[in-house]
Amino acid sequence: MGITWRKSSFSTDSTNCLELASQDGQILLRESDEPGVVVRTTPEKLAAFLLGVRAGEFDDLTQRR
């Protein structure tokens, strides 16, 4: 069975988003415009990262300069 990739409903189009999937107990992350580059992590590490995102810890990285 193939991997089912998911992206946020906040993504603006198919080339401006990150996609996530789950496989064999790991979380996979890729950019939609470079699907061959995949980062693997654990659900626990992703959960900790998402807590930081929700707390605004990375907001400065999203500001256009």
HUSULKA-V231000 format. One line per field, one symbol per residue. phi: phi as a letter, one per 40 degrees, with the letter a starting at -180 (. if undefined). Layout:
phi = ???
//
This chain:
phi = .ccbcbbcccccacbbabbbabafgbbbbacccbcccbbbacdccccccccccccgcbdcccccb
//
